[in-house]
Amino acid sequence: MTQHELLNEFSSLPAEAQRQVIDFIAFLRQRYEVKPANQSQNSDLINDGFIGMWSERQDLTESNAWVRNVRKDEWKDSHD
């Protein structure tokens, strides 16, 4: 259906049906609204208590080694 055909179909509807179509379009626009990434509601991470909660842990200073050791310990029983 072309835009012209769609407009003709819309125009042929009674006034109440046209209002319903307009309301439905407004609903769809709101539902599928694309929000800009830089205006996230959760962008205040600096003041979030979760960030940096493990900063004092000495065993995590070398994260790759920590993961390697955890995997080695956890997997040794299942692969022996």
PDB file of N, CA, C and O in Angstrom:
ATOM      1  N   MET A   1       0.850  -1.174   0.000  1.00  0.00           N
ATOM      2  CA  MET A   1       0.000   0.000   0.000  1.00  0.00           C
ATOM      3  C   MET A   1       0.895   1.238   0.000  1.00  0.00           C
ATOM      4  O   MET A   1       1.821   1.355   0.803  1.00  0.00           O
ATOM      5  N   THR A   2       0.608   2.121  -0.884  1.00  0.00           N
ATOM      6  CA  THR A   2       1.386   3.354  -0.974  1.00  0.00           C
ATOM      7  C   THR A   2       0.902   4.344   0.081  1.00  0.00           C
ATOM      8  O   THR A   2      -0.147   4.156   0.696  1.00  0.00           O
ATOM      9  N   GLN A   3       1.680   5.390   0.275  1.00  0.00           N
ATOM     10  CA  GLN A   3       1.284   6.429   1.223  1.00  0.00           C
ATOM     11  C   GLN A   3      -0.008   7.111   0.778  1.00  0.00           C
ATOM     12  O   GLN A   3      -0.864   7.456   1.593  1.00  0.00           O
ATOM     13  N   HIS A   4      -0.122   7.291  -0.505  1.00  0.00           N
ATOM     14  CA  HIS A   4      -1.336   7.927  -1.047  1.00  0.00           C
ATOM     15  C   HIS A   4      -2.561   7.048  -0.765  1.00  0.00           C
ATOM     16  O   HIS A   4      -3.602   7.545  -0.336  1.00  0.00           O
ATOM     17  N   GLU A   5      -2.430   5.748  -1.008  1.00  0.00           N
ATOM     18  CA  GLU A   5      -3.533   4.819  -0.732  1.00  0.00           C
ATOM     19  C   GLU A   5      -3.866   4.795   0.756  1.00  0.00           C
ATOM     20  O   GLU A   5      -5.034   4.769   1.144  1.00  0.00           O
ATOM     21  N   LEU A   6      -2.840   4.803   1.568  1.00  0.00           N
ATOM     22  CA  LEU A   6      -3.048   4.796   3.019  1.00  0.00           C
ATOM     23  C   LEU A   6      -3.792   6.054   3.468  1.00  0.00           C
ATOM     24  O   LEU A   6      -4.707   5.980   4.288  1.00  0.00           O
ATOM     25  N   LEU A   7      -3.400   7.195   2.933  1.00  0.00           N
ATOM     26  CA  LEU A   7      -4.073   8.448   3.268  1.00  0.00           C
ATOM     27  C   LEU A   7      -5.537   8.428   2.810  1.00  0.00           C
ATOM     28  O   LEU A   7      -6.421   8.916   3.513  1.00  0.00           O
ATOM     29  N   ASN A   8      -5.780   7.856   1.625  1.00  0.00           N
ATOM     30  CA  ASN A   8      -7.156   7.732   1.143  1.00  0.00           C
ATOM     31  C   ASN A   8      -7.977   6.830   2.056  1.00  0.00           C
ATOM     32  O   ASN A   8      -9.128   7.140   2.363  1.00  0.00           O
ATOM     33  N   GLU A   9      -7.398   5.727   2.488  1.00  0.00           N
ATOM     34  CA  GLU A   9      -8.095   4.816   3.400  1.00  0.00           C
ATOM     35  C   GLU A   9      -8.403   5.525   4.722  1.00  0.00           C
ATOM     36  O   GLU A   9      -9.506   5.414   5.258  1.00  0.00           O
ATOM     37  N   PHE A  10      -7.419   6.247   5.230  1.00  0.00           N
ATOM     38  CA  PHE A  10      -7.610   6.988   6.472  1.00  0.00           C
ATOM     39  C   PHE A  10      -8.727   8.025   6.314  1.00  0.00           C
ATOM     40  O   PHE A  10      -9.591   8.156   7.181  1.00  0.00           O
ATOM     41  N   SER A  11      -8.698   8.750   5.212  1.00  0.00           N
ATOM     42  CA  SER A  11      -9.687   9.803   4.968  1.00  0.00           C
ATOM     43  C   SER A  11     -11.101   9.244   4.829  1.00  0.00           C
ATOM     44  O   SER A  11     -12.074   9.937   5.127  1.00  0.00           O
ATOM     45  N   SER A  12     -11.218   8.011   4.382  1.00  0.00           N
ATOM     46  CA  SER A  12     -12.548   7.425   4.189  1.00  0.00           C
ATOM     47  C   SER A  12     -13.161   6.913   5.495  1.00  0.00           C
ATOM     48  O   SER A  12     -14.334   6.538   5.527  1.00  0.00           O
ATOM     49  N   LEU A  13     -12.378   6.898   6.559  1.00  0.00           N
ATOM     50  CA  LEU A  13     -12.889   6.438   7.853  1.00  0.00           C
ATOM     51  C   LEU A  13     -13.739   7.518   8.514  1.00  0.00           C
ATOM     52  O   LEU A  13     -13.534   8.707   8.269  1.00  0.00           O
ATOM     53  N   PRO A  14     -14.704   7.103   9.361  1.00  0.00           N
ATOM     54  CA  PRO A  14     -15.447   8.091  10.141  1.00  0.00           C
ATOM     55  C   PRO A  14     -14.519   8.815  11.122  1.00  0.00           C
ATOM     56  O   PRO A  14     -13.436   8.316  11.429  1.00  0.00           O
ATOM     57  N   ALA A  15     -14.925   9.965  11.606  1.00  0.00           N
ATOM     58  CA  ALA A  15     -14.091  10.801  12.483  1.00  0.00           C
ATOM     59  C   ALA A  15     -13.618  10.033  13.720  1.00  0.00           C
ATOM     60  O   ALA A  15     -12.455  10.149  14.104  1.00  0.00           O
ATOM     61  N   GLU A  16     -14.495   9.258  14.343  1.00  0.00           N
ATOM     62  CA  GLU A  16     -14.104   8.495  15.543  1.00  0.00           C
ATOM     63  C   GLU A  16     -13.023   7.461  15.210  1.00  0.00           C
ATOM     64  O   GLU A  16     -12.083   7.280  15.983  1.00  0.00           O
ATOM     65  N   ALA A  17     -13.147   6.799  14.091  1.00  0.00           N
ATOM     66  CA  ALA A  17     -12.142   5.818  13.673  1.00  0.00           C
ATOM     67  C   ALA A  17     -10.810   6.510  13.373  1.00  0.00           C
ATOM     68  O   ALA A  17      -9.747   5.970  13.680  1.00  0.00           O
ATOM     69  N   GLN A  18     -10.866   7.687  12.781  1.00  0.00           N
ATOM     70  CA  GLN A  18      -9.639   8.445  12.519  1.00  0.00           C
ATOM     71  C   GLN A  18      -8.950   8.808  13.834  1.00  0.00           C
ATOM     72  O   GLN A  18      -7.724   8.738  13.932  1.00  0.00           O
ATOM     73  N   ARG A  19      -9.729   9.195  14.843  1.00  0.00           N
ATOM     74  CA  ARG A  19      -9.137   9.502  16.154  1.00  0.00           C
ATOM     75  C   ARG A  19      -8.483   8.255  16.758  1.00  0.00           C
ATOM     76  O   ARG A  19      -7.428   8.338  17.386  1.00  0.00           O
ATOM     77  N   GLN A  20      -9.120   7.108  16.560  1.00  0.00           N
ATOM     78  CA  GLN A  20      -8.546   5.860  17.080  1.00  0.00           C
ATOM     79  C   GLN A  20      -7.232   5.530  16.379  1.00  0.00           C
ATOM     80  O   GLN A  20      -6.282   5.074  17.016  1.00  0.00           O
ATOM     81  N   VAL A  21      -7.179   5.760  15.077  1.00  0.00           N
ATOM     82  CA  VAL A  21      -5.936   5.531  14.331  1.00  0.00           C
ATOM     83  C   VAL A  21      -4.851   6.467  14.833  1.00  0.00           C
ATOM     84  O   VAL A  21      -3.712   6.044  15.030  1.00  0.00           O
ATOM     85  N   ILE A  22      -5.184   7.716  15.041  1.00  0.00           N
ATOM     86  CA  ILE A  22      -4.205   8.700  15.538  1.00  0.00           C
ATOM     87  C   ILE A  22      -3.721   8.307  16.930  1.00  0.00           C
ATOM     88  O   ILE A  22      -2.528   8.395  17.222  1.00  0.00           O
ATOM     89  N   ASP A  23      -4.650   7.871  17.796  1.00  0.00           N
ATOM     90  CA  ASP A  23      -4.257   7.413  19.136  1.00  0.00           C
ATOM     91  C   ASP A  23      -3.344   6.191  19.057  1.00  0.00           C
ATOM     92  O   ASP A  23      -2.376   6.083  19.810  1.00  0.00           O
ATOM     93  N   PHE A  24      -3.656   5.274  18.145  1.00  0.00           N
ATOM     94  CA  PHE A  24      -2.844   4.070  18.007  1.00  0.00           C
ATOM     95  C   PHE A  24      -1.446   4.410  17.502  1.00  0.00           C
ATOM     96  O   PHE A  24      -0.461   3.828  17.956  1.00  0.00           O
ATOM     97  N   ILE A  25      -1.361   5.334  16.579  1.00  0.00           N
ATOM     98  CA  ILE A  25      -0.045   5.774  16.080  1.00  0.00           C
ATOM     99  C   ILE A  25       0.758   6.398  17.224  1.00  0.00           C
ATOM    100  O   ILE A  25       1.952   6.131  17.366  1.00  0.00           O
ATOM    101  N   ALA A  26       0.102   7.228  18.037  1.00  0.00           N
ATOM    102  CA  ALA A  26       0.788   7.839  19.181  1.00  0.00           C
ATOM    103  C   ALA A  26       1.275   6.766  20.155  1.00  0.00           C
ATOM    104  O   ALA A  26       2.382   6.867  20.685  1.00  0.00           O
ATOM    105  N   PHE A  27       0.459   5.746  20.392  1.00  0.00           N
ATOM    106  CA  PHE A  27       0.857   4.628  21.252  1.00  0.00           C
ATOM    107  C   PHE A  27       2.088   3.916  20.689  1.00  0.00           C
ATOM    108  O   PHE A  27       3.044   3.646  21.415  1.00  0.00           O
ATOM    109  N   LEU A  28       2.055   3.617  19.393  1.00  0.00           N
ATOM    110  CA  LEU A  28       3.189   2.927  18.773  1.00  0.00           C
ATOM    111  C   LEU A  28       4.458   3.770  18.807  1.00  0.00           C
ATOM    112  O   LEU A  28       5.546   3.241  19.038  1.00  0.00           O
ATOM    113  N   ARG A  29       4.333   5.060  18.582  1.00  0.00           N
ATOM    114  CA  ARG A  29       5.518   5.941  18.634  1.00  0.00           C
ATOM    115  C   ARG A  29       6.128   5.936  20.021  1.00  0.00           C
ATOM    116  O   ARG A  29       7.349   5.902  20.171  1.00  0.00           O
ATOM    117  N   GLN A  30       5.273   5.971  21.038  1.00  0.00           N
ATOM    118  CA  GLN A  30       5.770   5.956  22.413  1.00  0.00           C
ATOM    119  C   GLN A  30       6.404   4.612  22.745  1.00  0.00           C
ATOM    120  O   GLN A  30       7.451   4.558  23.389  1.00  0.00           O
ATOM    121  N   ARG A  31       5.779   3.543  22.312  1.00  0.00           N
ATOM    122  CA  ARG A  31       6.290   2.202  22.624  1.00  0.00           C
ATOM    123  C   ARG A  31       7.631   1.927  21.964  1.00  0.00           C
ATOM    124  O   ARG A  31       8.496   1.292  22.568  1.00  0.00           O
ATOM    125  N   TYR A  32       7.815   2.385  20.759  1.00  0.00           N
ATOM    126  CA  TYR A  32       9.029   2.112  20.001  1.00  0.00           C
ATOM    127  C   TYR A  32       9.974   3.306  19.943  1.00  0.00           C
ATOM    128  O   TYR A  32      10.840   3.380  19.071  1.00  0.00           O
ATOM    129  N   GLU A  33       9.806   4.225  20.862  1.00  0.00           N
ATOM    130  CA  GLU A  33      10.657   5.412  20.908  1.00  0.00           C
ATOM    131  C   GLU A  33      12.106   5.002  21.169  1.00  0.00           C
ATOM    132  O   GLU A  33      12.389   4.216  22.073  1.00  0.00           O
ATOM    133  N   VAL A  34      12.997   5.534  20.380  1.00  0.00           N
ATOM    134  CA  VAL A  34      14.424   5.270  20.552  1.00  0.00           C
ATOM    135  C   VAL A  34      14.990   6.352  21.445  1.00  0.00           C
ATOM    136  O   VAL A  34      14.956   7.535  21.105  1.00  0.00           O
ATOM    137  N   LYS A  35      15.512   5.940  22.590  1.00  0.00           N
ATOM    138  CA  LYS A  35      16.080   6.908  23.525  1.00  0.00           C
ATOM    139  C   LYS A  35      17.576   7.045  23.263  1.00  0.00           C
ATOM    140  O   LYS A  35      18.268   6.043  23.079  1.00  0.00           O
ATOM    141  N   PRO A  36      18.069   8.253  23.246  1.00  0.00           N
ATOM    142  CA  PRO A  36      19.513   8.452  23.051  1.00  0.00           C
ATOM    143  C   PRO A  36      20.309   7.792  24.166  1.00  0.00           C
ATOM    144  O   PRO A  36      19.934   7.865  25.337  1.00  0.00           O
ATOM    145  N   ALA A  37      21.397   7.156  23.799  1.00  0.00           N
ATOM    146  CA  ALA A  37      22.209   6.425  24.768  1.00  0.00           C
ATOM    147  C   ALA A  37      22.846   7.344  25.804  1.00  0.00           C
ATOM    148  O   ALA A  37      23.060   6.926  26.942  1.00  0.00           O
ATOM    149  N   ASN A  38      23.151   8.571  25.439  1.00  0.00           N
ATOM    150  CA  ASN A  38      23.833   9.470  26.367  1.00  0.00           C
ATOM    151  C   ASN A  38      22.900  10.079  27.406  1.00  0.00           C
ATOM    152  O   ASN A  38      23.367  10.785  28.300  1.00  0.00           O
ATOM    153  N   GLN A  39      21.601   9.829  27.315  1.00  0.00           N
ATOM    154  CA  GLN A  39      20.665  10.371  28.280  1.00  0.00           C
ATOM    155  C   GLN A  39      20.019   9.258  29.100  1.00  0.00           C
ATOM    156  O   GLN A  39      18.842   9.337  29.452  1.00  0.00           O
ATOM    157  N   SER A  40      20.788   8.236  29.397  1.00  0.00           N
ATOM    158  CA  SER A  40      20.278   7.117  30.183  1.00  0.00           C
ATOM    159  C   SER A  40      19.935   7.566  31.596  1.00  0.00           C
ATOM    160  O   SER A  40      20.616   8.419  32.166  1.00  0.00           O
ATOM    161  N   GLN A  41      18.887   6.993  32.154  1.00  0.00           N
ATOM    162  CA  GLN A  41      18.487   7.336  33.508  1.00  0.00           C
ATOM    163  C   GLN A  41      19.467   6.780  34.539  1.00  0.00           C
ATOM    164  O   GLN A  41      19.514   7.266  35.669  1.00  0.00           O
ATOM    165  N   ASN A  42      20.238   5.784  34.168  1.00  0.00           N
ATOM    166  CA  ASN A  42      21.180   5.161  35.093  1.00  0.00           C
ATOM    167  C   ASN A  42      22.613   5.608  34.826  1.00  0.00           C
ATOM    168  O   ASN A  42      23.543   4.838  35.065  1.00  0.00           O
ATOM    169  N   SER A  43      22.815   6.808  34.346  1.00  0.00           N
ATOM    170  CA  SER A  43      24.146   7.245  33.951  1.00  0.00           C
ATOM    171  C   SER A  43      24.982   7.777  35.115  1.00  0.00           C
ATOM    172  O   SER A  43      26.140   8.138  34.901  1.00  0.00           O
ATOM    173  N   ASP A  44      24.453   7.841  36.323  1.00  0.00           N
ATOM    174  CA  ASP A  44      25.202   8.354  37.469  1.00  0.00           C
ATOM    175  C   ASP A  44      25.955   7.220  38.167  1.00  0.00           C
ATOM    176  O   ASP A  44      25.738   6.957  39.350  1.00  0.00           O
ATOM    177  N   LEU A  45      26.837   6.556  37.428  1.00  0.00           N
ATOM    178  CA  LEU A  45      27.563   5.419  37.977  1.00  0.00           C
ATOM    179  C   LEU A  45      28.643   5.826  38.965  1.00  0.00           C
ATOM    180  O   LEU A  45      29.019   5.029  39.825  1.00  0.00           O
ATOM    181  N   ILE A  46      29.138   7.020  38.866  1.00  0.00           N
ATOM    182  CA  ILE A  46      30.209   7.466  39.757  1.00  0.00           C
ATOM    183  C   ILE A  46      29.754   7.411  41.211  1.00  0.00           C
ATOM    184  O   ILE A  46      30.525   7.034  42.093  1.00  0.00           O
ATOM    185  N   ASN A  47      28.517   7.783  41.457  1.00  0.00           N
ATOM    186  CA  ASN A  47      28.002   7.807  42.825  1.00  0.00           C
ATOM    187  C   ASN A  47      27.311   6.518  43.232  1.00  0.00           C
ATOM    188  O   ASN A  47      26.764   6.436  44.332  1.00  0.00           O
ATOM    189  N   ASP A  48      27.326   5.521  42.381  1.00  0.00           N
ATOM    190  CA  ASP A  48      26.693   4.246  42.688  1.00  0.00           C
ATOM    191  C   ASP A  48      27.601   3.446  43.620  1.00  0.00           C
ATOM    192  O   ASP A  48      28.799   3.321  43.365  1.00  0.00           O
ATOM    193  N   GLY A  49      27.037   2.907  44.692  1.00  0.00           N
ATOM    194  CA  GLY A  49      27.818   2.137  45.661  1.00  0.00           C
ATOM    195  C   GLY A  49      28.374   0.837  45.099  1.00  0.00           C
ATOM    196  O   GLY A  49      29.334   0.290  45.642  1.00  0.00           O
ATOM    197  N   PHE A  50      27.788   0.341  44.025  1.00  0.00           N
ATOM    198  CA  PHE A  50      28.253  -0.901  43.428  1.00  0.00           C
ATOM    199  C   PHE A  50      29.615  -0.742  42.760  1.00  0.00           C
ATOM    200  O   PHE A  50      30.429  -1.666  42.774  1.00  0.00           O
ATOM    201  N   ILE A  51      29.860   0.411  42.183  1.00  0.00           N
ATOM    202  CA  ILE A  51      31.109   0.654  41.485  1.00  0.00           C
ATOM    203  C   ILE A  51      32.243   0.787  42.505  1.00  0.00           C
ATOM    204  O   ILE A  51      32.182   1.601  43.426  1.00  0.00           O
ATOM    205  N   GLY A  52      33.261  -0.022  42.318  1.00  0.00           N
ATOM    206  CA  GLY A  52      34.425   0.021  43.187  1.00  0.00           C
ATOM    207  C   GLY A  52      34.281  -0.733  44.489  1.00  0.00           C
ATOM    208  O   GLY A  52      35.125  -0.601  45.375  1.00  0.00           O
ATOM    209  N   MET A  53      33.227  -1.524  44.623  1.00  0.00           N
ATOM    210  CA  MET A  53      32.989  -2.200  45.899  1.00  0.00           C
ATOM    211  C   MET A  53      34.070  -3.222  46.242  1.00  0.00           C
ATOM    212  O   MET A  53      34.231  -3.576  47.410  1.00  0.00           O
ATOM    213  N   TRP A  54      34.814  -3.700  45.242  1.00  0.00           N
ATOM    214  CA  TRP A  54      35.875  -4.664  45.511  1.00  0.00           C
ATOM    215  C   TRP A  54      37.263  -4.045  45.324  1.00  0.00           C
ATOM    216  O   TRP A  54      38.246  -4.771  45.183  1.00  0.00           O
ATOM    217  N   SER A  55      37.348  -2.755  45.323  1.00  0.00           N
ATOM    218  CA  SER A  55      38.627  -2.100  45.035  1.00  0.00           C
ATOM    219  C   SER A  55      39.701  -2.416  46.077  1.00  0.00           C
ATOM    220  O   SER A  55      40.889  -2.329  45.766  1.00  0.00           O
ATOM    221  N   GLU A  56      39.325  -2.774  47.281  1.00  0.00           N
ATOM    222  CA  GLU A  56      40.288  -3.073  48.341  1.00  0.00           C
ATOM    223  C   GLU A  56      40.754  -4.531  48.345  1.00  0.00           C
ATOM    224  O   GLU A  56      41.650  -4.885  49.110  1.00  0.00           O
ATOM    225  N   ARG A  57      40.170  -5.368  47.517  1.00  0.00           N
ATOM    226  CA  ARG A  57      40.535  -6.793  47.515  1.00  0.00           C
ATOM    227  C   ARG A  57      41.882  -6.988  46.840  1.00  0.00           C
ATOM    228  O   ARG A  57      42.044  -6.678  45.660  1.00  0.00           O
ATOM    229  N   GLN A  58      42.830  -7.491  47.579  1.00  0.00           N
ATOM    230  CA  GLN A  58      44.175  -7.711  47.051  1.00  0.00           C
ATOM    231  C   GLN A  58      44.234  -8.913  46.109  1.00  0.00           C
ATOM    232  O   GLN A  58      45.076  -8.948  45.211  1.00  0.00           O
ATOM    233  N   ASP A  59      43.354  -9.895  46.301  1.00  0.00           N
ATOM    234  CA  ASP A  59      43.385 -11.083  45.445  1.00  0.00           C
ATOM    235  C   ASP A  59      42.866 -10.821  44.031  1.00  0.00           C
ATOM    236  O   ASP A  59      42.974 -11.690  43.166  1.00  0.00           O
ATOM    237  N   LEU A  60      42.311  -9.648  43.788  1.00  0.00           N
ATOM    238  CA  LEU A  60      41.781  -9.325  42.462  1.00  0.00           C
ATOM    239  C   LEU A  60      42.633  -8.304  41.711  1.00  0.00           C
ATOM    240  O   LEU A  60      42.212  -7.802  40.669  1.00  0.00           O
ATOM    241  N   THR A  61      43.815  -7.992  42.219  1.00  0.00           N
ATOM    242  CA  THR A  61      44.646  -6.995  41.528  1.00  0.00           C
ATOM    243  C   THR A  61      45.056  -7.487  40.142  1.00  0.00           C
ATOM    244  O   THR A  61      45.155  -6.691  39.208  1.00  0.00           O
ATOM    245  N   GLU A  62      45.292  -8.774  40.003  1.00  0.00           N
ATOM    246  CA  GLU A  62      45.597  -9.371  38.693  1.00  0.00           C
ATOM    247  C   GLU A  62      44.414 -10.253  38.319  1.00  0.00           C
ATOM    248  O   GLU A  62      44.389 -11.441  38.639  1.00  0.00           O
ATOM    249  N   SER A  63      43.434  -9.662  37.640  1.00  0.00           N
ATOM    250  CA  SER A  63      42.167 -10.359  37.395  1.00  0.00           C
ATOM    251  C   SER A  63      42.323 -11.602  36.525  1.00  0.00           C
ATOM    252  O   SER A  63      41.632 -12.596  36.749  1.00  0.00           O
ATOM    253  N   ASN A  64      43.215 -11.566  35.537  1.00  0.00           N
ATOM    254  CA  ASN A  64      43.408 -12.747  34.687  1.00  0.00           C
ATOM    255  C   ASN A  64      43.919 -13.930  35.498  1.00  0.00           C
ATOM    256  O   ASN A  64      43.438 -15.050  35.325  1.00  0.00           O
ATOM    257  N   ALA A  65      44.871 -13.701  36.367  1.00  0.00           N
ATOM    258  CA  ALA A  65      45.392 -14.776  37.217  1.00  0.00           C
ATOM    259  C   ALA A  65      44.323 -15.280  38.172  1.00  0.00           C
ATOM    260  O   ALA A  65      44.234 -16.482  38.423  1.00  0.00           O
ATOM    261  N   TRP A  66      43.512 -14.376  38.708  1.00  0.00           N
ATOM    262  CA  TRP A  66      42.441 -14.769  39.631  1.00  0.00           C
ATOM    263  C   TRP A  66      41.440 -15.682  38.921  1.00  0.00           C
ATOM    264  O   TRP A  66      41.047 -16.713  39.468  1.00  0.00           O
ATOM    265  N   VAL A  67      41.027 -15.312  37.715  1.00  0.00           N
ATOM    266  CA  VAL A  67      40.081 -16.140  36.958  1.00  0.00           C
ATOM    267  C   VAL A  67      40.700 -17.486  36.629  1.00  0.00           C
ATOM    268  O   VAL A  67      40.043 -18.519  36.757  1.00  0.00           O
ATOM    269  N   ARG A  68      41.953 -17.484  36.206  1.00  0.00           N
ATOM    270  CA  ARG A  68      42.635 -18.735  35.885  1.00  0.00           C
ATOM    271  C   ARG A  68      42.661 -19.670  37.091  1.00  0.00           C
ATOM    272  O   ARG A  68      42.391 -20.863  36.951  1.00  0.00           O
ATOM    273  N   ASN A  69      42.985 -19.143  38.275  1.00  0.00           N
ATOM    274  CA  ASN A  69      43.027 -19.962  39.488  1.00  0.00           C
ATOM    275  C   ASN A  69      41.651 -20.467  39.891  1.00  0.00           C
ATOM    276  O   ASN A  69      41.511 -21.617  40.305  1.00  0.00           O
ATOM    277  N   VAL A  70      40.649 -19.631  39.776  1.00  0.00           N
ATOM    278  CA  VAL A  70      39.295 -20.070  40.114  1.00  0.00           C
ATOM    279  C   VAL A  70      38.866 -21.195  39.179  1.00  0.00           C
ATOM    280  O   VAL A  70      38.311 -22.200  39.625  1.00  0.00           O
ATOM    281  N   ARG A  71      39.119 -21.029  37.897  1.00  0.00           N
ATOM    282  CA  ARG A  71      38.759 -22.081  36.939  1.00  0.00           C
ATOM    283  C   ARG A  71      39.509 -23.370  37.240  1.00  0.00           C
ATOM    284  O   ARG A  71      38.933 -24.457  37.206  1.00  0.00           O
ATOM    285  N   LYS A  72      40.790 -23.241  37.534  1.00  0.00           N
ATOM    286  CA  LYS A  72      41.588 -24.430  37.827  1.00  0.00           C
ATOM    287  C   LYS A  72      41.029 -25.159  39.049  1.00  0.00           C
ATOM    288  O   LYS A  72      40.894 -26.382  39.034  1.00  0.00           O
ATOM    289  N   ASP A  73      40.710 -24.419  40.095  1.00  0.00           N
ATOM    290  CA  ASP A  73      40.169 -25.029  41.314  1.00  0.00           C
ATOM    291  C   ASP A  73      38.788 -25.635  41.089  1.00  0.00           C
ATOM    292  O   ASP A  73      38.508 -26.732  41.572  1.00  0.00           O
ATOM    293  N   GLU A  74      37.933 -24.942  40.369  1.00  0.00           N
ATOM    294  CA  GLU A  74      36.563 -25.412  40.163  1.00  0.00           C
ATOM    295  C   GLU A  74      36.487 -26.569  39.176  1.00  0.00           C
ATOM    296  O   GLU A  74      35.642 -27.452  39.327  1.00  0.00           O
ATOM    297  N   TRP A  75      37.350 -26.579  38.178  1.00  0.00           N
ATOM    298  CA  TRP A  75      37.266 -27.588  37.139  1.00  0.00           C
ATOM    299  C   TRP A  75      38.087 -28.823  37.424  1.00  0.00           C
ATOM    300  O   TRP A  75      37.913 -29.838  36.749  1.00  0.00           O
ATOM    301  N   LYS A  76      38.981 -28.774  38.405  1.00  0.00           N
ATOM    302  CA  LYS A  76      39.881 -29.911  38.610  1.00  0.00           C
ATOM    303  C   LYS A  76      39.133 -31.171  39.002  1.00  0.00           C
ATOM    304  O   LYS A  76      39.521 -32.261  38.581  1.00  0.00           O
ATOM    305  N   ASP A  77      38.060 -31.059  39.805  1.00  0.00           N
ATOM    306  CA  ASP A  77      37.300 -32.232  40.226  1.00  0.00           C
ATOM    307  C   ASP A  77      36.472 -32.817  39.070  1.00  0.00           C
ATOM    308  O   ASP A  77      36.289 -34.032  38.997  1.00  0.00           O
ATOM    309  N   SER A  78      35.985 -31.979  38.188  1.00  0.00           N
ATOM    310  CA  SER A  78      35.113 -32.464  37.127  1.00  0.00           C
ATOM    311  C   SER A  78      35.885 -33.057  35.947  1.00  0.00           C
ATOM    312  O   SER A  78      35.314 -33.789  35.138  1.00  0.00           O
ATOM    313  N   HIS A  79      37.185 -32.742  35.846  1.00  0.00           N
ATOM    314  CA  HIS A  79      37.971 -33.248  34.701  1.00  0.00           C
ATOM    315  C   HIS A  79      39.015 -34.263  35.110  1.00  0.00           C
ATOM    316  O   HIS A  79      39.839 -34.661  34.287  1.00  0.00           O
ATOM    317  N   ASP A  80      39.004 -34.691  36.353  1.00  0.00           N
ATOM    318  CA  ASP A  80      39.982 -35.700  36.786  1.00  0.00           C
ATOM    319  C   ASP A  80      39.522 -37.103  36.481  1.00  0.00           C
ATOM    320  O   ASP A  80      40.230 -38.064  36.782  1.00  0.00           O
TER     321      ASP A  80
END
